[in-house]
């Protein structure tokens, strides 16, 4: 049972990382096409990407807590690190 949970956990983390990479690539592409860059809140607003900042926070939670029992996308947002940086 534990092995199955670890396999699922690793697969789930891979999916979260893949999702984040796709989002970053989309932002980069859209930013280049539309000339948008800057703080994550500005980019999210300009490109109508509601939830971008929260997605980044969940991703960072996974990066900082790779062995957490609760994956980042299920973690309470207040447990995730705050991110207001540039993208």
Protein Blocks (a to p, Z undefined) as FASTA:
>chain_A
ZZmmmmmmmmmmmmmmmmmmmmmmmmmmmmmmnopacjfklmmmmnopghklmmmmmmmm
mmmmmmbfbdfklpcfklpccdfbdZZ
